[in-house]
Amino acid sequence: MTEMIQLLWPFVLMFAIFYFLLIRPQQKKQKARATMLRALGKGDKVVTIGGLHGTIVEITDDIIVLLVNDATKLTFDRSAISQGVRTDVESK
């Protein structure tokens, strides 16, 4: 029985290392992204996965319509939003 525990110990240690270095950080990123996507609202400035910058003009559960310039509106899935753009930065 002791030999079996000694054989399993390195595998348990490797799993713990993988969990803390790979799995846990990825889960945190996914949770933060899901929170960001839920918090989106009309008027928010966002960047899509493809790098397109725009302002949200319409939003539903799974569809977002972005105003890209003064007259161009594009429709995206909510999952296509990469990040929100901070607007609280003061200009100098």
PyMOL Python script that loads the backbone (N, CA, C, O; Angstrom):
from pymol import cmd

cmd.read_pdbstr("""\
ATOM      1  N   MET A   1       0.821  -1.193   0.000  1.00  0.00           N
ATOM      2  CA  MET A   1       0.000   0.000   0.000  1.00  0.00           C
ATOM      3  C   MET A   1       0.865   1.258   0.000  1.00  0.00           C
ATOM      4  O   MET A   1       0.557   2.226  -0.696  1.00  0.00           O
ATOM      5  N   THR A   2       1.931   1.245   0.767  1.00  0.00           N
ATOM      6  CA  THR A   2       2.831   2.386   0.841  1.00  0.00           C
ATOM      7  C   THR A   2       3.502   2.630  -0.506  1.00  0.00           C
ATOM      8  O   THR A   2       3.700   3.776  -0.910  1.00  0.00           O
ATOM      9  N   GLU A   3       3.853   1.539  -1.204  1.00  0.00           N
ATOM     10  CA  GLU A   3       4.479   1.671  -2.512  1.00  0.00           C
ATOM     11  C   GLU A   3       3.531   2.329  -3.512  1.00  0.00           C
ATOM     12  O   GLU A   3       3.955   3.131  -4.345  1.00  0.00           O
ATOM     13  N   MET A   4       2.261   1.988  -3.424  1.00  0.00           N
ATOM     14  CA  MET A   4       1.275   2.559  -4.333  1.00  0.00           C
ATOM     15  C   MET A   4       1.133   4.073  -4.099  1.00  0.00           C
ATOM     16  O   MET A   4       1.036   4.843  -5.055  1.00  0.00           O
ATOM     17  N   ILE A   5       1.121   4.486  -2.851  1.00  0.00           N
ATOM     18  CA  ILE A   5       1.040   5.908  -2.523  1.00  0.00           C
ATOM     19  C   ILE A   5       2.279   6.628  -3.040  1.00  0.00           C
ATOM     20  O   ILE A   5       2.179   7.736  -3.567  1.00  0.00           O
ATOM     21  N   GLN A   6       3.443   6.005  -2.894  1.00  0.00           N
ATOM     22  CA  GLN A   6       4.675   6.610  -3.385  1.00  0.00           C
ATOM     23  C   GLN A   6       4.658   6.745  -4.907  1.00  0.00           C
ATOM     24  O   GLN A   6       5.216   7.700  -5.448  1.00  0.00           O
ATOM     25  N   LEU A   7       4.033   5.812  -5.592  1.00  0.00           N
ATOM     26  CA  LEU A   7       3.935   5.886  -7.051  1.00  0.00           C
ATOM     27  C   LEU A   7       2.942   6.968  -7.492  1.00  0.00           C
ATOM     28  O   LEU A   7       3.158   7.609  -8.521  1.00  0.00           O
ATOM     29  N   LEU A   8       1.876   7.180  -6.746  1.00  0.00           N
ATOM     30  CA  LEU A   8       0.861   8.151  -7.113  1.00  0.00           C
ATOM     31  C   LEU A   8       1.248   9.590  -6.749  1.00  0.00           C
ATOM     32  O   LEU A   8       0.744  10.533  -7.358  1.00  0.00           O
ATOM     33  N   TRP A   9       2.116   9.763  -5.788  1.00  0.00           N
ATOM     34  CA  TRP A   9       2.468  11.099  -5.314  1.00  0.00           C
ATOM     35  C   TRP A   9       2.952  12.025  -6.434  1.00  0.00           C
ATOM     36  O   TRP A   9       2.496  13.167  -6.490  1.00  0.00           O
ATOM     37  N   PRO A  10       3.851  11.597  -7.329  1.00  0.00           N
ATOM     38  CA  PRO A  10       4.284  12.502  -8.415  1.00  0.00           C
ATOM     39  C   PRO A  10       3.129  12.916  -9.340  1.00  0.00           C
ATOM     40  O   PRO A  10       3.096  14.049  -9.821  1.00  0.00           O
ATOM     41  N   PHE A  11       2.191  12.008  -9.586  1.00  0.00           N
ATOM     42  CA  PHE A  11       1.058  12.344 -10.446  1.00  0.00           C
ATOM     43  C   PHE A  11       0.137  13.372  -9.783  1.00  0.00           C
ATOM     44  O   PHE A  11      -0.373  14.279 -10.440  1.00  0.00           O
ATOM     45  N   VAL A  12      -0.062  13.219  -8.504  1.00  0.00           N
ATOM     46  CA  VAL A  12      -0.881  14.185  -7.762  1.00  0.00           C
ATOM     47  C   VAL A  12      -0.194  15.551  -7.778  1.00  0.00           C
ATOM     48  O   VAL A  12      -0.852  16.575  -7.960  1.00  0.00           O
ATOM     49  N   LEU A  13       1.100  15.568  -7.590  1.00  0.00           N
ATOM     50  CA  LEU A  13       1.866  16.807  -7.612  1.00  0.00           C
ATOM     51  C   LEU A  13       1.792  17.465  -8.994  1.00  0.00           C
ATOM     52  O   LEU A  13       1.606  18.678  -9.092  1.00  0.00           O
ATOM     53  N   MET A  14       1.937  16.669 -10.063  1.00  0.00           N
ATOM     54  CA  MET A  14       1.843  17.221 -11.419  1.00  0.00           C
ATOM     55  C   MET A  14       0.455  17.796 -11.689  1.00  0.00           C
ATOM     56  O   MET A  14       0.335  18.861 -12.295  1.00  0.00           O
ATOM     57  N   PHE A  15      -0.592  17.103 -11.246  1.00  0.00           N
ATOM     58  CA  PHE A  15      -1.946  17.615 -11.450  1.00  0.00           C
ATOM     59  C   PHE A  15      -2.129  18.937 -10.717  1.00  0.00           C
ATOM     60  O   PHE A  15      -2.738  19.862 -11.255  1.00  0.00           O
ATOM     61  N   ALA A  16      -1.612  19.037  -9.503  1.00  0.00           N
ATOM     62  CA  ALA A  16      -1.730  20.283  -8.744  1.00  0.00           C
ATOM     63  C   ALA A  16      -1.005  21.427  -9.451  1.00  0.00           C
ATOM     64  O   ALA A  16      -1.512  22.548  -9.496  1.00  0.00           O
ATOM     65  N   ILE A  17       0.161  21.154  -9.993  1.00  0.00           N
ATOM     66  CA  ILE A  17       0.913  22.177 -10.721  1.00  0.00           C
ATOM     67  C   ILE A  17       0.145  22.612 -11.964  1.00  0.00           C
ATOM     68  O   ILE A  17       0.026  23.808 -12.228  1.00  0.00           O
ATOM     69  N   PHE A  18      -0.376  21.656 -12.731  1.00  0.00           N
ATOM     70  CA  PHE A  18      -1.158  21.988 -13.922  1.00  0.00           C
ATOM     71  C   PHE A  18      -2.395  22.797 -13.550  1.00  0.00           C
ATOM     72  O   PHE A  18      -2.755  23.744 -14.249  1.00  0.00           O
ATOM     73  N   TYR A  19      -3.030  22.432 -12.472  1.00  0.00           N
ATOM     74  CA  TYR A  19      -4.243  23.141 -12.060  1.00  0.00           C
ATOM     75  C   TYR A  19      -3.933  24.602 -11.766  1.00  0.00           C
ATOM     76  O   TYR A  19      -4.623  25.493 -12.261  1.00  0.00           O
ATOM     77  N   PHE A  20      -2.907  24.856 -10.967  1.00  0.00           N
ATOM     78  CA  PHE A  20      -2.615  26.231 -10.560  1.00  0.00           C
ATOM     79  C   PHE A  20      -1.940  27.060 -11.647  1.00  0.00           C
ATOM     80  O   PHE A  20      -2.048  28.286 -11.632  1.00  0.00           O
ATOM     81  N   LEU A  21      -1.247  26.423 -12.587  1.00  0.00           N
ATOM     82  CA  LEU A  21      -0.568  27.180 -13.636  1.00  0.00           C
ATOM     83  C   LEU A  21      -1.378  27.301 -14.928  1.00  0.00           C
ATOM     84  O   LEU A  21      -1.200  28.267 -15.669  1.00  0.00           O
ATOM     85  N   LEU A  22      -2.260  26.344 -15.212  1.00  0.00           N
ATOM     86  CA  LEU A  22      -2.976  26.360 -16.484  1.00  0.00           C
ATOM     87  C   LEU A  22      -4.492  26.452 -16.334  1.00  0.00           C
ATOM     88  O   LEU A  22      -5.112  27.345 -16.912  1.00  0.00           O
ATOM     89  N   ILE A  23      -5.079  25.574 -15.592  1.00  0.00           N
ATOM     90  CA  ILE A  23      -6.538  25.461 -15.535  1.00  0.00           C
ATOM     91  C   ILE A  23      -7.157  26.641 -14.792  1.00  0.00           C
ATOM     92  O   ILE A  23      -8.072  27.277 -15.314  1.00  0.00           O
ATOM     93  N   ARG A  24      -6.690  26.939 -13.615  1.00  0.00           N
ATOM     94  CA  ARG A  24      -7.289  28.009 -12.794  1.00  0.00           C
ATOM     95  C   ARG A  24      -7.210  29.392 -13.449  1.00  0.00           C
ATOM     96  O   ARG A  24      -8.211  30.108 -13.460  1.00  0.00           O
ATOM     97  N   PRO A  25      -6.052  29.793 -13.997  1.00  0.00           N
ATOM     98  CA  PRO A  25      -6.014  31.102 -14.668  1.00  0.00           C
ATOM     99  C   PRO A  25      -6.971  31.181 -15.868  1.00  0.00           C
ATOM    100  O   PRO A  25      -7.578  32.226 -16.106  1.00  0.00           O
ATOM    101  N   GLN A  26      -7.106  30.084 -16.619  1.00  0.00           N
ATOM    102  CA  GLN A  26      -8.020  30.074 -17.766  1.00  0.00           C
ATOM    103  C   GLN A  26      -9.465  30.221 -17.306  1.00  0.00           C
ATOM    104  O   GLN A  26     -10.251  30.917 -17.950  1.00  0.00           O
ATOM    105  N   GLN A  27      -9.822  29.579 -16.208  1.00  0.00           N
ATOM    106  CA  GLN A  27     -11.181  29.703 -15.671  1.00  0.00           C
ATOM    107  C   GLN A  27     -11.447  31.137 -15.217  1.00  0.00           C
ATOM    108  O   GLN A  27     -12.553  31.647 -15.402  1.00  0.00           O
ATOM    109  N   LYS A  28     -10.454  31.788 -14.628  1.00  0.00           N
ATOM    110  CA  LYS A  28     -10.609  33.184 -14.205  1.00  0.00           C
ATOM    111  C   LYS A  28     -10.841  34.092 -15.405  1.00  0.00           C
ATOM    112  O   LYS A  28     -11.688  34.984 -15.356  1.00  0.00           O
ATOM    113  N   LYS A  29     -10.083  33.867 -16.494  1.00  0.00           N
ATOM    114  CA  LYS A  29     -10.249  34.667 -17.700  1.00  0.00           C
ATOM    115  C   LYS A  29     -11.653  34.491 -18.281  1.00  0.00           C
ATOM    116  O   LYS A  29     -12.293  35.466 -18.677  1.00  0.00           O
ATOM    117  N   GLN A  30     -12.128  33.245 -18.329  1.00  0.00           N
ATOM    118  CA  GLN A  30     -13.457  32.980 -18.869  1.00  0.00           C
ATOM    119  C   GLN A  30     -14.536  33.647 -18.020  1.00  0.00           C
ATOM    120  O   GLN A  30     -15.506  34.184 -18.555  1.00  0.00           O
ATOM    121  N   LYS A  31     -14.372  33.613 -16.724  1.00  0.00           N
ATOM    122  CA  LYS A  31     -15.353  34.230 -15.834  1.00  0.00           C
ATOM    123  C   LYS A  31     -15.360  35.748 -16.003  1.00  0.00           C
ATOM    124  O   LYS A  31     -16.426  36.363 -16.035  1.00  0.00           O
ATOM    125  N   ALA A  32     -14.173  36.357 -16.111  1.00  0.00           N
ATOM    126  CA  ALA A  32     -14.084  37.803 -16.301  1.00  0.00           C
ATOM    127  C   ALA A  32     -14.696  38.214 -17.639  1.00  0.00           C
ATOM    128  O   ALA A  32     -15.367  39.243 -17.718  1.00  0.00           O
ATOM    129  N   ARG A  33     -14.475  37.431 -18.682  1.00  0.00           N
ATOM    130  CA  ARG A  33     -15.049  37.734 -20.004  1.00  0.00           C
ATOM    131  C   ARG A  33     -16.562  37.626 -19.968  1.00  0.00           C
ATOM    132  O   ARG A  33     -17.252  38.484 -20.519  1.00  0.00           O
ATOM    133  N   ALA A  34     -17.095  36.588 -19.329  1.00  0.00           N
ATOM    134  CA  ALA A  34     -18.548  36.424 -19.230  1.00  0.00           C
ATOM    135  C   ALA A  34     -19.162  37.588 -18.452  1.00  0.00           C
ATOM    136  O   ALA A  34     -20.233  38.073 -18.816  1.00  0.00           O
ATOM    137  N   THR A  35     -18.508  38.033 -17.403  1.00  0.00           N
ATOM    138  CA  THR A  35     -18.994  39.178 -16.625  1.00  0.00           C
ATOM    139  C   THR A  35     -18.998  40.441 -17.479  1.00  0.00           C
ATOM    140  O   THR A  35     -19.952  41.218 -17.434  1.00  0.00           O
ATOM    141  N   MET A  36     -17.939  40.651 -18.253  1.00  0.00           N
ATOM    142  CA  MET A  36     -17.855  41.818 -19.127  1.00  0.00           C
ATOM    143  C   MET A  36     -18.969  41.787 -20.170  1.00  0.00           C
ATOM    144  O   MET A  36     -19.598  42.814 -20.423  1.00  0.00           O
ATOM    145  N   LEU A  37     -19.225  40.627 -20.781  1.00  0.00           N
ATOM    146  CA  LEU A  37     -20.262  40.522 -21.807  1.00  0.00           C
ATOM    147  C   LEU A  37     -21.656  40.769 -21.229  1.00  0.00           C
ATOM    148  O   LEU A  37     -22.504  41.366 -21.892  1.00  0.00           O
ATOM    149  N   ARG A  38     -21.898  40.310 -19.995  1.00  0.00           N
ATOM    150  CA  ARG A  38     -23.200  40.542 -19.358  1.00  0.00           C
ATOM    151  C   ARG A  38     -23.400  42.007 -19.005  1.00  0.00           C
ATOM    152  O   ARG A  38     -24.532  42.490 -18.986  1.00  0.00           O
ATOM    153  N   ALA A  39     -22.318  42.716 -18.726  1.00  0.00           N
ATOM    154  CA  ALA A  39     -22.413  44.107 -18.278  1.00  0.00           C
ATOM    155  C   ALA A  39     -22.526  45.111 -19.428  1.00  0.00           C
ATOM    156  O   ALA A  39     -22.715  46.304 -19.187  1.00  0.00           O
ATOM    157  N   LEU A  40     -22.411  44.643 -20.667  1.00  0.00           N
ATOM    158  CA  LEU A  40     -22.484  45.568 -21.800  1.00  0.00           C
ATOM    159  C   LEU A  40     -23.859  46.208 -21.893  1.00  0.00           C
ATOM    160  O   LEU A  40     -24.872  45.583 -21.577  1.00  0.00           O
ATOM    161  N   GLY A  41     -23.884  47.460 -22.330  1.00  0.00           N
ATOM    162  CA  GLY A  41     -25.138  48.173 -22.484  1.00  0.00           C
ATOM    163  C   GLY A  41     -25.063  49.171 -23.622  1.00  0.00           C
ATOM    164  O   GLY A  41     -24.006  49.383 -24.215  1.00  0.00           O
ATOM    165  N   LYS A  42     -26.187  49.774 -23.913  1.00  0.00           N
ATOM    166  CA  LYS A  42     -26.275  50.775 -24.974  1.00  0.00           C
ATOM    167  C   LYS A  42     -25.323  51.929 -24.674  1.00  0.00           C
ATOM    168  O   LYS A  42     -25.244  52.404 -23.541  1.00  0.00           O
ATOM    169  N   GLY A  43     -24.605  52.372 -25.699  1.00  0.00           N
ATOM    170  CA  GLY A  43     -23.688  53.490 -25.538  1.00  0.00           C
ATOM    171  C   GLY A  43     -22.272  53.095 -25.168  1.00  0.00           C
ATOM    172  O   GLY A  43     -21.377  53.939 -25.204  1.00  0.00           O
ATOM    173  N   ASP A  44     -22.039  51.836 -24.811  1.00  0.00           N
ATOM    174  CA  ASP A  44     -20.691  51.387 -24.468  1.00  0.00           C
ATOM    175  C   ASP A  44     -19.840  51.300 -25.726  1.00  0.00           C
ATOM    176  O   ASP A  44     -20.312  50.877 -26.781  1.00  0.00           O
ATOM    177  N   LYS A  45     -18.598  51.700 -25.605  1.00  0.00           N
ATOM    178  CA  LYS A  45     -17.652  51.568 -26.704  1.00  0.00           C
ATOM    179  C   LYS A  45     -16.947  50.230 -26.537  1.00  0.00           C
ATOM    180  O   LYS A  45     -16.496  49.888 -25.444  1.00  0.00           O
ATOM    181  N   VAL A  46     -16.855  49.467 -27.640  1.00  0.00           N
ATOM    182  CA  VAL A  46     -16.282  48.126 -27.587  1.00  0.00           C
ATOM    183  C   VAL A  46     -15.365  47.883 -28.774  1.00  0.00           C
ATOM    184  O   VAL A  46     -15.360  48.640 -29.744  1.00  0.00           O
ATOM    185  N   VAL A  47     -14.589  46.808 -28.675  1.00  0.00           N
ATOM    186  CA  VAL A  47     -13.739  46.338 -29.760  1.00  0.00           C
ATOM    187  C   VAL A  47     -14.131  44.891 -30.022  1.00  0.00           C
ATOM    188  O   VAL A  47     -14.259  44.100 -29.088  1.00  0.00           O
ATOM    189  N   THR A  48     -14.322  44.544 -31.297  1.00  0.00           N
ATOM    190  CA  THR A  48     -14.670  43.167 -31.639  1.00  0.00           C
ATOM    191  C   THR A  48     -13.411  42.309 -31.687  1.00  0.00           C
ATOM    192  O   THR A  48     -12.295  42.823 -31.604  1.00  0.00           O
ATOM    193  N   ILE A  49     -13.595  41.016 -31.821  1.00  0.00           N
ATOM    194  CA  ILE A  49     -12.464  40.099 -31.922  1.00  0.00           C
ATOM    195  C   ILE A  49     -11.616  40.426 -33.144  1.00  0.00           C
ATOM    196  O   ILE A  49     -10.400  40.239 -33.134  1.00  0.00           O
ATOM    197  N   GLY A  50     -12.269  40.918 -34.203  1.00  0.00           N
ATOM    198  CA  GLY A  50     -11.551  41.287 -35.420  1.00  0.00           C
ATOM    199  C   GLY A  50     -10.875  42.642 -35.362  1.00  0.00           C
ATOM    200  O   GLY A  50     -10.194  43.023 -36.314  1.00  0.00           O
ATOM    201  N   GLY A  51     -11.042  43.387 -34.268  1.00  0.00           N
ATOM    202  CA  GLY A  51     -10.380  44.670 -34.102  1.00  0.00           C
ATOM    203  C   GLY A  51     -11.219  45.873 -34.495  1.00  0.00           C
ATOM    204  O   GLY A  51     -10.706  46.991 -34.523  1.00  0.00           O
ATOM    205  N   LEU A  52     -12.495  45.674 -34.799  1.00  0.00           N
ATOM    206  CA  LEU A  52     -13.373  46.769 -35.189  1.00  0.00           C
ATOM    207  C   LEU A  52     -13.846  47.514 -33.949  1.00  0.00           C
ATOM    208  O   LEU A  52     -14.337  46.899 -33.003  1.00  0.00           O
ATOM    209  N   HIS A  53     -13.701  48.831 -33.948  1.00  0.00           N
ATOM    210  CA  HIS A  53     -14.128  49.669 -32.833  1.00  0.00           C
ATOM    211  C   HIS A  53     -15.497  50.243 -33.152  1.00  0.00           C
ATOM    212  O   HIS A  53     -15.754  50.647 -34.286  1.00  0.00           O
ATOM    213  N   GLY A  54     -16.376  50.283 -32.162  1.00  0.00           N
ATOM    214  CA  GLY A  54     -17.696  50.843 -32.373  1.00  0.00           C
ATOM    215  C   GLY A  54     -18.413  51.107 -31.072  1.00  0.00           C
ATOM    216  O   GLY A  54     -17.917  50.787 -29.991  1.00  0.00           O
ATOM    217  N   THR A  55     -19.600  51.702 -31.192  1.00  0.00           N
ATOM    218  CA  THR A  55     -20.442  52.018 -30.050  1.00  0.00           C
ATOM    219  C   THR A  55     -21.727  51.215 -30.157  1.00  0.00           C
ATOM    220  O   THR A  55     -22.332  51.150 -31.227  1.00  0.00           O
ATOM    221  N   ILE A  56     -22.145  50.607 -29.062  1.00  0.00           N
ATOM    222  CA  ILE A  56     -23.360  49.794 -29.069  1.00  0.00           C
ATOM    223  C   ILE A  56     -24.577  50.699 -29.185  1.00  0.00           C
ATOM    224  O   ILE A  56     -24.754  51.626 -28.395  1.00  0.00           O
ATOM    225  N   VAL A  57     -25.433  50.414 -30.201  1.00  0.00           N
ATOM    226  CA  VAL A  57     -26.667  51.182 -30.365  1.00  0.00           C
ATOM    227  C   VAL A  57     -27.900  50.327 -30.085  1.00  0.00           C
ATOM    228  O   VAL A  57     -28.948  50.852 -29.708  1.00  0.00           O
ATOM    229  N   GLU A  58     -27.779  49.019 -30.266  1.00  0.00           N
ATOM    230  CA  GLU A  58     -28.861  48.081 -29.941  1.00  0.00           C
ATOM    231  C   GLU A  58     -28.226  46.841 -29.343  1.00  0.00           C
ATOM    232  O   GLU A  58     -27.125  46.446 -29.727  1.00  0.00           O
ATOM    233  N   ILE A  59     -28.934  46.226 -28.391  1.00  0.00           N
ATOM    234  CA  ILE A  59     -28.400  45.028 -27.763  1.00  0.00           C
ATOM    235  C   ILE A  59     -29.552  44.128 -27.338  1.00  0.00           C
ATOM    236  O   ILE A  59     -30.534  44.588 -26.756  1.00  0.00           O
ATOM    237  N   THR A  60     -29.415  42.821 -27.641  1.00  0.00           N
ATOM    238  CA  THR A  60     -30.363  41.808 -27.179  1.00  0.00           C
ATOM    239  C   THR A  60     -29.558  40.743 -26.451  1.00  0.00           C
ATOM    240  O   THR A  60     -28.382  40.943 -26.149  1.00  0.00           O
ATOM    241  N   ASP A  61     -30.193  39.615 -26.171  1.00  0.00           N
ATOM    242  CA  ASP A  61     -29.497  38.555 -25.444  1.00  0.00           C
ATOM    243  C   ASP A  61     -28.266  38.037 -26.177  1.00  0.00           C
ATOM    244  O   ASP A  61     -27.255  37.727 -25.547  1.00  0.00           O
ATOM    245  N   ASP A  62     -28.345  37.939 -27.508  1.00  0.00           N
ATOM    246  CA  ASP A  62     -27.212  37.372 -28.231  1.00  0.00           C
ATOM    247  C   ASP A  62     -26.750  38.196 -29.432  1.00  0.00           C
ATOM    248  O   ASP A  62     -25.808  37.799 -30.117  1.00  0.00           O
ATOM    249  N   ILE A  63     -27.387  39.324 -29.697  1.00  0.00           N
ATOM    250  CA  ILE A  63     -27.027  40.165 -30.844  1.00  0.00           C
ATOM    251  C   ILE A  63     -26.695  41.580 -30.371  1.00  0.00           C
ATOM    252  O   ILE A  63     -27.359  42.132 -29.493  1.00  0.00           O
ATOM    253  N   ILE A  64     -25.647  42.152 -30.977  1.00  0.00           N
ATOM    254  CA  ILE A  64     -25.246  43.522 -30.684  1.00  0.00           C
ATOM    255  C   ILE A  64     -25.117  44.264 -32.012  1.00  0.00           C
ATOM    256  O   ILE A  64     -24.512  43.754 -32.955  1.00  0.00           O
ATOM    257  N   VAL A  65     -25.683  45.463 -32.085  1.00  0.00           N
ATOM    258  CA  VAL A  65     -25.543  46.313 -33.264  1.00  0.00           C
ATOM    259  C   VAL A  65     -24.610  47.454 -32.886  1.00  0.00           C
ATOM    260  O   VAL A  65     -24.850  48.186 -31.926  1.00  0.00           O
ATOM    261  N   LEU A  66     -23.532  47.589 -33.672  1.00  0.00           N
ATOM    262  CA  LEU A  66     -22.529  48.621 -33.407  1.00  0.00           C
ATOM    263  C   LEU A  66     -22.622  49.742 -34.422  1.00  0.00           C
ATOM    264  O   LEU A  66     -22.817  49.496 -35.613  1.00  0.00           O
ATOM    265  N   LEU A  67     -22.485  50.962 -33.958  1.00  0.00           N
ATOM    266  CA  LEU A  67     -22.362  52.128 -34.819  1.00  0.00           C
ATOM    267  C   LEU A  67     -20.870  52.351 -35.015  1.00  0.00           C
ATOM    268  O   LEU A  67     -20.147  52.662 -34.068  1.00  0.00           O
ATOM    269  N   VAL A  68     -20.410  52.187 -36.268  1.00  0.00           N
ATOM    270  CA  VAL A  68     -18.979  52.244 -36.541  1.00  0.00           C
ATOM    271  C   VAL A  68     -18.536  53.656 -36.878  1.00  0.00           C
ATOM    272  O   VAL A  68     -17.515  54.121 -36.371  1.00  0.00           O
ATOM    273  N   ASN A  69     -19.282  54.340 -37.720  1.00  0.00           N
ATOM    274  CA  ASN A  69     -19.042  55.761 -37.961  1.00  0.00           C
ATOM    275  C   ASN A  69     -20.401  56.440 -37.890  1.00  0.00           C
ATOM    276  O   ASN A  69     -21.330  55.868 -37.321  1.00  0.00           O
ATOM    277  N   ASP A  70     -20.548  57.605 -38.431  1.00  0.00           N
ATOM    278  CA  ASP A  70     -21.803  58.341 -38.274  1.00  0.00           C
ATOM    279  C   ASP A  70     -23.018  57.632 -38.855  1.00  0.00           C
ATOM    280  O   ASP A  70     -24.133  57.880 -38.397  1.00  0.00           O
ATOM    281  N   ALA A  71     -22.848  56.754 -39.850  1.00  0.00           N
ATOM    282  CA  ALA A  71     -24.006  56.162 -40.504  1.00  0.00           C
ATOM    283  C   ALA A  71     -23.953  54.649 -40.654  1.00  0.00           C
ATOM    284  O   ALA A  71     -24.942  54.049 -41.076  1.00  0.00           O
ATOM    285  N   THR A  72     -22.856  54.023 -40.330  1.00  0.00           N
ATOM    286  CA  THR A  72     -22.711  52.589 -40.570  1.00  0.00           C
ATOM    287  C   THR A  72     -23.015  51.791 -39.307  1.00  0.00           C
ATOM    288  O   THR A  72     -22.377  51.974 -38.270  1.00  0.00           O
ATOM    289  N   LYS A  73     -24.007  50.899 -39.413  1.00  0.00           N
ATOM    290  CA  LYS A  73     -24.348  50.008 -38.307  1.00  0.00           C
ATOM    291  C   LYS A  73     -24.043  48.583 -38.732  1.00  0.00           C
ATOM    292  O   LYS A  73     -24.424  48.159 -39.824  1.00  0.00           O
ATOM    293  N   LEU A  74     -23.359  47.848 -37.876  1.00  0.00           N
ATOM    294  CA  LEU A  74     -23.005  46.455 -38.144  1.00  0.00           C
ATOM    295  C   LEU A  74     -23.542  45.581 -37.023  1.00  0.00           C
ATOM    296  O   LEU A  74     -23.540  45.979 -35.858  1.00  0.00           O
ATOM    297  N   THR A  75     -24.004  44.382 -37.381  1.00  0.00           N
ATOM    298  CA  THR A  75     -24.580  43.455 -36.416  1.00  0.00           C
ATOM    299  C   THR A  75     -23.574  42.348 -36.106  1.00  0.00           C
ATOM    300  O   THR A  75     -22.971  41.768 -37.008  1.00  0.00           O
ATOM    301  N   PHE A  76     -23.407  42.068 -34.816  1.00  0.00           N
ATOM    302  CA  PHE A  76     -22.472  41.037 -34.360  1.00  0.00           C
ATOM    303  C   PHE A  76     -23.144  40.161 -33.313  1.00  0.00           C
ATOM    304  O   PHE A  76     -24.104  40.574 -32.662  1.00  0.00           O
ATOM    305  N   ASP A  77     -22.630  38.957 -33.160  1.00  0.00           N
ATOM    306  CA  ASP A  77     -23.005  38.141 -32.012  1.00  0.00           C
ATOM    307  C   ASP A  77     -22.345  38.755 -30.786  1.00  0.00           C
ATOM    308  O   ASP A  77     -21.280  39.365 -30.881  1.00  0.00           O
ATOM    309  N   ARG A  78     -22.982  38.590 -29.644  1.00  0.00           N
ATOM    310  CA  ARG A  78     -22.412  39.127 -28.407  1.00  0.00           C
ATOM    311  C   ARG A  78     -21.033  38.520 -28.144  1.00  0.00           C
ATOM    312  O   ARG A  78     -20.149  39.187 -27.606  1.00  0.00           O
ATOM    313  N   SER A  79     -20.856  37.262 -28.521  1.00  0.00           N
ATOM    314  CA  SER A  79     -19.575  36.582 -28.281  1.00  0.00           C
ATOM    315  C   SER A  79     -18.441  37.137 -29.138  1.00  0.00           C
ATOM    316  O   SER A  79     -17.278  36.827 -28.883  1.00  0.00           O
ATOM    317  N   ALA A  80     -18.755  37.958 -30.156  1.00  0.00           N
ATOM    318  CA  ALA A  80     -17.725  38.543 -31.014  1.00  0.00           C
ATOM    319  C   ALA A  80     -17.083  39.773 -30.388  1.00  0.00           C
ATOM    320  O   ALA A  80     -16.143  40.330 -30.956  1.00  0.00           O
ATOM    321  N   ILE A  81     -17.566  40.204 -29.239  1.00  0.00           N
ATOM    322  CA  ILE A  81     -16.987  41.366 -28.567  1.00  0.00           C
ATOM    323  C   ILE A  81     -15.771  40.915 -27.779  1.00  0.00           C
ATOM    324  O   ILE A  81     -15.846  39.996 -26.964  1.00  0.00           O
ATOM    325  N   SER A  82     -14.662  41.570 -28.032  1.00  0.00           N
ATOM    326  CA  SER A  82     -13.412  41.213 -27.370  1.00  0.00           C
ATOM    327  C   SER A  82     -13.244  41.947 -26.050  1.00  0.00           C
ATOM    328  O   SER A  82     -12.884  41.348 -25.036  1.00  0.00           O
ATOM    329  N   GLN A  83     -13.508  43.262 -26.069  1.00  0.00           N
ATOM    330  CA  GLN A  83     -13.292  44.047 -24.861  1.00  0.00           C
ATOM    331  C   GLN A  83     -14.048  45.355 -24.931  1.00  0.00           C
ATOM    332  O   GLN A  83     -14.420  45.824 -26.007  1.00  0.00           O
ATOM    333  N   GLY A  84     -14.264  45.927 -23.782  1.00  0.00           N
ATOM    334  CA  GLY A  84     -14.832  47.257 -23.703  1.00  0.00           C
ATOM    335  C   GLY A  84     -13.712  48.269 -23.750  1.00  0.00           C
ATOM    336  O   GLY A  84     -12.582  47.965 -23.367  1.00  0.00           O
ATOM    337  N   VAL A  85     -14.011  49.470 -24.215  1.00  0.00           N
ATOM    338  CA  VAL A  85     -13.001  50.527 -24.289  1.00  0.00           C
ATOM    339  C   VAL A  85     -13.250  51.487 -23.149  1.00  0.00           C
ATOM    340  O   VAL A  85     -14.374  51.944 -22.945  1.00  0.00           O
ATOM    341  N   ARG A  86     -12.213  51.790 -22.414  1.00  0.00           N
ATOM    342  CA  ARG A  86     -12.346  52.721 -21.289  1.00  0.00           C
ATOM    343  C   ARG A  86     -12.592  54.117 -21.817  1.00  0.00           C
ATOM    344  O   ARG A  86     -11.897  54.583 -22.719  1.00  0.00           O
ATOM    345  N   THR A  87     -13.585  54.783 -21.251  1.00  0.00           N
ATOM    346  CA  THR A  87     -13.887  56.139 -21.665  1.00  0.00           C
ATOM    347  C   THR A  87     -13.635  57.134 -20.533  1.00  0.00           C
ATOM    348  O   THR A  87     -13.882  58.329 -20.696  1.00  0.00           O
ATOM    349  N   ASP A  88     -13.148  56.656 -19.391  1.00  0.00           N
ATOM    350  CA  ASP A  88     -12.939  57.538 -18.257  1.00  0.00           C
ATOM    351  C   ASP A  88     -11.552  58.184 -18.234  1.00  0.00           C
ATOM    352  O   ASP A  88     -11.201  58.864 -17.269  1.00  0.00           O
ATOM    353  N   VAL A  89     -10.769  57.977 -19.284  1.00  0.00           N
ATOM    354  CA  VAL A  89      -9.430  58.558 -19.352  1.00  0.00           C
ATOM    355  C   VAL A  89      -9.564  60.017 -19.763  1.00  0.00           C
ATOM    356  O   VAL A  89     -10.169  60.335 -20.786  1.00  0.00           O
ATOM    357  N   GLU A  90      -8.994  60.896 -18.953  1.00  0.00           N
ATOM    358  CA  GLU A  90      -9.074  62.330 -19.240  1.00  0.00           C
ATOM    359  C   GLU A  90      -8.065  62.694 -20.320  1.00  0.00           C
ATOM    360  O   GLU A  90      -6.931  62.216 -20.300  1.00  0.00           O
ATOM    361  N   SER A  91      -8.469  63.526 -21.248  1.00  0.00           N
ATOM    362  CA  SER A  91      -7.555  63.975 -22.291  1.00  0.00           C
ATOM    363  C   SER A  91      -6.719  65.134 -21.738  1.00  0.00           C
ATOM    364  O   SER A  91      -7.207  65.944 -20.949  1.00  0.00           O
ATOM    365  N   LYS A  92      -5.472  65.198 -22.159  1.00  0.00           N
ATOM    366  CA  LYS A  92      -4.552  66.228 -21.654  1.00  0.00           C
ATOM    367  C   LYS A  92      -4.488  67.388 -22.610  1.00  0.00           C
ATOM    368  O   LYS A  92      -3.767  68.354 -22.361  1.00  0.00           O
TER     369      LYS A  92
END
""", "prot")
cmd.dss("prot")
cmd.show_as("cartoon", "prot")
cmd.util.cbc("prot")
cmd.orient("prot")
